[in-house]
Amino acid sequence: MVFGMDPYNYNIYFSIASLLIILVAFVINASEEVYDNRQKQIFGFIIADVVLLNCAGLFHSLWMNVSFFHESFTSEFNNTIVVVEKMCAYTMAYLSMLYMLSIYRIEYDKFWKKAVMFLPQLYMLLFFVSGFAVDYFYYFNEIGDLHYRYPQGITVGIGLWVYFPFAFYLFIKYARGMSTEKQVSIAVYFLLMLLAVPLRFLTRSASLFEFAVSLSILLCVYTFQNPSEFVDSQSGAGTRNALDFIVGNNLIQKKMFTVFGIYIERLNAITGGQSLEAVSELLNQITSYLKQMSQDGNIFFTDDGSFLLVFPGVDPDDQLIDKVAEQIRKRFKESWIMGGEEVRLVQHPYVIGFPDEIDSLDKFNEVRGVINKAILRHNRDVLRVSDLNLKHVEHDKKIDSIVKRALDDGLLEVYYQPIYNPEKGRFVSCEALLRLRDPHLGFISPAVFMPVAERNGKVIEIDAFVLDSVCKMLSETDATDHGLEYVEVNLSVVDCIQANLADNILRTLNRYGIDSKQINFEVTETFSEGITSAMEENIDKLMAKGIHFSMDDFGTGYSNIARIASLPVDLFKLDKSIVQSAFESETSYMVMINIVKIIKSLGKEIVAEGVETEEQAKQIIRVGCDNIQGFYYARPMPKDSFLEFLRNNNH
């Protein structure tokens, strides 16, 4: 019991442990680039203060308990070290307050506010410095311990009495803008600080206080100073979490600011399959350039291919926004470097004003979803919130929730639309089409829910469900006995850039015993614009196993016909808009005929989509299309109806 209560038996060990902890925290923090510069600077001051605090505390413990130190250094030198230790200990309250303000991005721009904040700290400094001249506030006893004179000694705690209640006030007001983890972390940080004070008086051990402070700092390193959460490792820009945190706190403080976004068209497709070094090279170039445009150097990069800048105190209609947009537009007309090669990027700017246009973090994220869908169709230089139709925001939010639980709730079903082959006089194939039926909203079009699935990450699971359903249908029914040769399955660009796509597909086919020639994957025309090494590897591996590819919606994207010979597809599906317009004007009809001739001359097959009348079917057959798909022959239908259709029509 005596050993446990006598601080001199364990002060040295606690001081060494505290110093080791803070040195670990220093190494971790110094080895990573923390995003917020002001926050990083203040945290650096805190670490320096704690290092000095621990070194001073260790020296005092050694001077008190080790004869070598006691004989080598004078009592006056020890007294000076103890005063430094006390000043560092009480400075922690002030620095912690500044650190909390930096976390919440609260800045006092008025001198009197800064002065009021510093006054308790100034009093503490004068309190301890006065000890070198007079012993009115404290004195040193014969063994080198500092003792306060009362009641004046009590006043040194004024910093704690002021700063900690203020910290509690800020926590209550602004913590809701943080994640639960960070709310707990900052609460524990100040709790450890508060507990350290009574521990100091109860145990007469300064080393316990230093140990608690060191633990608090280490906690901050793994939460608020954690670069993996706030800094994107590839681009060097702030992450989505960092953006949400800043936007949320600015809204809580009712600040006016503007978010300037730059959406880079098909960035994921362009970088997909490239080495991490090459992608990082490209993204860091963009980040470095945009930092020159930002008032505070804060740039954010999100997983939808957008870079965002935050302009404090700026209205979205300010001339500064137009100036920045023009500078960025000029830069993106030039090439960027990725993997030692030049690449050109297409950017689409947009601005969002706070709090007039957007007054909550949830609304911000919803509006960005609407922007992502509208921005490619926008012709103006800068897309603004006023240009958007926001009446669908709540509807999109509901669709997002439905899509996220669609698989678990069994809301998805695969339909099949037969495809007619005039030469064989029967239906030789079909297209697998996904249907989503919600109990309340009824059927939801794939054109509505698939873009949502791509945004919320469910598209890969959904596409895997479709392939699994198709393979199960082929293996468990008599569809092939009734003339079905293959099924066309849609494959998104998101699927194609997955490194394990080919292996997963082949594993599914093997599980059901499906011949690779029974599956034909459809990709869209925009796919051809961004073929990456990952896509090529997946396609080559699947084609080597006998799986064929077709291009869906041909004629609606960006491909030029001269390039189609090099594409890894065997079949082109003429989009229904091409087919329908061919019967509305002679010019469009001639365009369709020439497209068919070019494709046929390359030895490719054609499917004409959207055929709705007998006359259209006859004309399509006459111009030489190999297959016909459309309502004239059959609408998409559930599996059982499709099987019955084959039995009745393929004799």
NORVEN-V68654 format. One record per run of one state. SS is the DSSP state (H for helix, E for strand, - for the rest). FROM is the first residue (numbers start at 1). LEN is the number of residues. If there is no record, write none. Layout:
ss->(SS:SS)
from->(FROM:FROM)
len->(LEN:LEN)
This chain:
ss->(-:H:-:H:-:H:-:H:-:H:-:H:-:H:-:E:-:E:-:H:-:H:-:H:-:H:E:-:E:-:H:-:E:-:H:-:H:-:E:-:E:-:H:-:E:-:E:-:E:-:E:-:H:-:E:H:-:H:-:E:-:E:-:E:-:H:-:H:-:H:-:E:-:H:-:H:-:H:E:H:-:H:-:E:-:H:-:E:-:H:-:H:-:E:-:H:-:E:-:E:-:H:-)
from->(1:2:6:7:10:11:32:37:66:67:73:75:104:111:133:138:141:146:149:152:178:180:204:206:222:227:231:232:238:239:240:253:257:265:267:272:276:294:299:303:306:313:319:333:336:339:341:344:347:355:358:359:361:378:382:385:388:390:407:412:422:426:439:442:445:446:457:459:477:480:483:486:491:493:497:501:513:516:519:525:531:533:545:548:555:561:567:571:575:576:583:586:602:605:609:614:624:627:629:637:638:639:650)
len->(1:4:1:3:1:21:5:29:1:6:2:29:7:22:5:3:5:3:3:26:2:24:2:16:5:4:1:6:1:1:13:4:8:2:5:4:18:5:4:3:7:6:14:3:3:2:3:3:8:3:1:2:17:4:3:3:2:17:5:10:4:13:3:3:1:11:2:18:3:3:3:5:2:4:4:12:3:3:6:6:2:12:3:7:6:6:4:4:1:7:3:16:3:4:5:10:3:2:8:1:1:11:2)
